[in-house]
Amino acid sequence: MKLSDFDFDLPDRLIATRPARPRSAARMLAVTHDRLTDAHAIDLPSFLAPGDRLILNDTKVIPARLSGIRKREGPDGVTEARIEATLLEPQADGTWSALLKPLKRVRDGETIAFDADLHATVEGRAEGAGFLRFNLTGGDFDTALAAAGAMPLPPYIEGKRRADAQDREDYQTIWARATGAVAAPTASLHFDHALLEALDARGVERSFVTLHVGAGTFLPVKTDDVRDHKMHAERGVVSDQAATEINATRRAGGRIVPVGTTAMRLLETAALDDGRMADWQGATGIFITPGYRFKICDALMTNFHLPKSTLMMLVSAFMGQDRMRQVYAHAIMQNYRFFSYGDASLLMPGPR
């Protein structure tokens, strides 16, 4: 498989920079093997049956984007440099890995001041990232980060506008609980209380799992042969309760419908080969491409993804490459909005 197999031309005007309001007013393209139906997220219950189960990612995005000042004394006095940091994940030794821009402006042992109450010492650099040890920990760190940080919007939005106060609400699901993501599970951003109430009335069940989405989700694929791409790893948990609920739904004949590629990747990592689910925790670097045999997922609600991305490969594996070309051609023709703040698709390949 070549990277060019997953390319398409997307007009810049279709890249969404703000979400729909209300959330469930976003458009949704419902896809089967032989039909495309233009709908809205609020219509999701009509495409599901009583006893189907949605799988929702309850990770919570942290305000991981920081701007600070590095000071250095030299023969000509004190020089300053502005350093942008995007926190990636906490390390076992208490430091945080972070993307630092420009990385060449910092040295090990230097301090970066992000706010009056928040600063960090650089304790190493490796593979394009730095390791920061902050002056605060626990709840004190969370409070200071909330004051100093901004939501880590994807680069295709940041290139058009800076994150603002509204993004603290917009770029977070309404059920976010487990702190640790630096990117949102964006398919879940279409859900509001009105949609949840409609799903309850339809008899659609839901379970929560956790996958802490990392900044690696935005990294481009740089290998022409996609099989040579190394997937980033992300930390996840499937609780015993969630596994029990999923297994009960499958025994009763209901469908398992992850909301978002993050939930799908976690389920496919944790599922046993016979399609049963077990509780699980760890790091997953699963890379789903055409030819993959899905073990547990029956349908998928997801946004419209970047050309030549690993997510485009995943949906192509789920529905077929030819079908996804048709889906994206229709979405572009009908002016669906793309990427994190964009519209949704509901992919239903049918019995496997």
N, C-alpha and C positions, 0 to 999 in steps of 0.2 A: 504493500500500500504506500502510495506517495502522498506527501503533504498536500500537493496540488489537488488531490481528489476531494479535499474538504474545503476548497476555496469557493468563494462567490463574491459578487460585487454588491456592496451595500451603500446606498446613498447616505451621505453624512447626515442629512436631515432626519433620518429615521433613528438616530441614536438618542435615546431619551435622557434628559438631564434632570428631570423631576418626575416623581411617580404620579399615577392617576389619583384623583380625589373624587369620591372616597376610594379606598384601596380596591374594593371589589368591583369598581366600575371599569377597571382595566379590561381591555379586550382579551379574548381567549379563543384560539383556533383549535377546535376539537378535530382530531385526526384518527381515522381508522385506515385499514388497508385500501379501502375503495371510496372513502368520502371525506371531504373537508367541510366543516361547519363553522361559520363565523358566529361567535358568541361572546359572552363576557364572563369574567371570573365569578360573578354572582350566580351564573347559570350552572356552575360546576355540579350541584346536586342532581340536576336532570340527566347528567351523563353517568352517574353512579347509581348503584343499586343498594337497597337496604342490606346491611351486613358487610358491605365493602369496608375496607379499613385504610384510612390515610395515615401515612407515616410522616411525622413532622420533626424537623430538627430544632431543638430548643436552645441551641448555642446563643450566646449573647456577645455582640460585637463591642469591643472596647474602643475608646477614643485613642487609637494607636498612633495617630499622626502627630508628631511633635516638632516644634521649631525652637532651636536654641542657639546659644552663642558659645563658641570655644575661644578662650583667651590663652595667649602664649607669650611668655616673656622672651625677648631676644636682644641682640646687641643694639637694635634701634628702638627699643622700648617694647611696649605691649601691643601685640597685633590681635585682631579679632577676626573671626570667620563665622558666618552663619551656617549652621548644620541642620539639615532636615533628617529626622529619624522616623522610621516606620517600624514599630515593634512587631516582631514575628511570633516568638513564643518564649515562655520562661524555661530556663535550663535547670538541671538538677543541682547545680552549684549556687543557685540563687540569682544568677545574672539573667538578662534578657538578650536574646539574639535580635538584631535590628538591622534594617537596611539604612545605611548612613550615606547621605549625599551632601557634599562630595566626600567619599571615603578617604581620599588622599589628603584631605585637610586635617585629619586627626591622627594622633599617635597614642600608643598604649600608655596608660597612666594619666592621660589628660582628662579634665573635667569639662562637661558640657552642661551649662545652666539653661534649663528649659523654662523655669519660672522661679519666683522668689522662694518657693517652698520645695522645688523639685530640681535636682541635678543628678548627674550620673558620671561615673568614672569609666573610661574605656579600658576593658580588661583583655583585649585581644581582638584579632580580626582573622577571618577565614572565609574563602569562597564568596567574596563580595559582600559579606556582612560583618558587623561588629558585635561585640558582646559588652553590654552595659550593666554596671552595678549601680542601682539607684540608692539614694540616701534614705529612702523610706521603704517599708515593707507592709504587707497586710492591708488592713483597712485604711491606714494613713496613706499608703501608696495609691490605693484606689481613689481616694478623695482628691489627692493632688493631681492624679492623671485626669480625672474628670474635669478639673479646673483648667489644666494646661493643654490637654489634647484635643484633637479634632477627629471626626469620623474619617476613617481611611477609605475615601471614595476610590473607585477604580480609575485607572489612568485615563480612560476614554471619557470620563466625566470631569476629572481634575483638569484635563486639558482644555475644557470649555469654561469651567468656573471652579472657584474654591469651595470647599465644604463650609457650611454655615450652621447656625443654630438649628434650623429646621431639619437638617440631616440627622441630628441626634434622635429624632423621632422617626423620620422617614426610613432611615437605613437600619431599622431594628424591627424584628417581628413582634407582634403583640403578645407572644408567649415566651419571649426570650428569658432564660433563667440561668443557664450555666455559662459563666463568664469565661471567655477565652478565645473568641474568634477575632480575626482582623479583616474579615470580609463577611458580608451577610449571606445567608442562604436565601437568595433573592426571589425564588419562586414563592416563598412563604410571605413575601411582602404584599401579596395580593389579598391576604386574608384579613378581614375585620370581623367585628362581633356580629354584624348582620349575616355574613357568610357562614360563620360558625353556627349561628342559630338555624339557618336554612339547612345545613348539613345534619344537625341534630334532628330536625323535623323529618328529614328524609330517612333517618335511621342509619346514617353513615358513621362508623366508629372512627376513632383516632388514637394513635399511640405516639409517644414521644421518644426520640433517640437523640443522641448528642454527637455531632461531628464538628470540631472546632476548625472552621474554614481558615486556611492560611493564605498569606499573600502569594504563595506559589500558584494559586488558582489563576492568576493573571499572567504567569510567565508564558512567553510564546514558545511554540515548538520550533526548534531550530534545526532539526534533522530532516533531511528530505525523505528518508525512509522512516515512517512513523514508529516502526518497531524498535528503532534505536533511541527513542525518547525515554528519558528517566522521569517517572512521575514523582511529584513532591509527596511527602508523607504528612498525614493529618491525624490528630488524636481523636479517638471516638469511643463511645460507650453505647452498648445495647443492654439495657437492664433486664433482669429476670422477668420483671412484670411485662415489659414490652415483648420479650420473646414468647412468653406464655400467651399474650393476647394475639400475637401474629399467628402462632400455631393454631389457636382456637378458630380464628377466622378462616384459615386454610382448610381445616377439617370440616367447617360448615359450608364450604364452597364459595366464600367471599373472595374478592380480589384484594391484593396488596398493592397499594398505590402510593409510592413515595412522592412527596412534594419536594422537588428539587433533586439535582444530580448528587448533592452531598448526601442526602438520605439514601438515595439509590446505591451509591458506592459503598456506604457503610453496610447496608443490608446484604449486598452481594458479597462483601468481605466476610460477614459474620455467619451467613447461611451455610448449612451443611449441604453436602452434595445431593442429598435426597430431597432438598427443599424445605427441611425443617429449620427452625431458627433456635439458636442457643444464645444465652447471655454471653457477652463478649466485651472486652475492652483492650485497647492497644492503639497502635499506629497503622493506618492503612495507606498503601501506595498503589492500590489497584488501578490498573490502566485498562479501561474497557474500549475495545476497538471492534470493528466488524469481524464476525466469526466467533465472538464470545457467546457462550451458552449461559443465558440468564437462569438463575436457580430459584428465584423467589418473587421477583417483581412482575406484576401483570399489566400495569399501566404506569405512566409517569406524567406529572404536571411539572413543567419547566418553562423557563424563559427562552427567548431566541438568542442564540449564542454567536460568538465571534467566528469569523472565517478562520479556517486552519487551526482551530483550538481543540484541545482534548475533549471538551464538552461537545463539540460538533461531532467528534468521532464517536462519543458515547451514544448520542441520540441516533446516529447512523447505524450503530450496532443494534439498537433496540428496534428501529422501524425499517431498516434497510436504506442503503445509500441512495438508490433511485427515488424511493418515496420521500426521503428528506429533501432531496433536490426540488421535488414538486412542492413540498410544504413551504420551503423558504422562498421559492419563486412566487407562490401565492401570497405569502406574508408581505413580501416587498411590493407586489403589485397592488395589494389592498392597504398599504401604508400602515402596517403594524409597527409598533415601536419596539426597538431592539435593546438588548443587554440588561443591566442590573435594574434600572428603573423602568424597563419597558414592559410590553405585554407578555401574555402567557400562551403556552400551547399545552394541550392535553393529548398525550400520545397513547393510543390504545391499539396495540398490534393484534389483539385477539388471542384465541387459544394457541398454545405452543405445542 
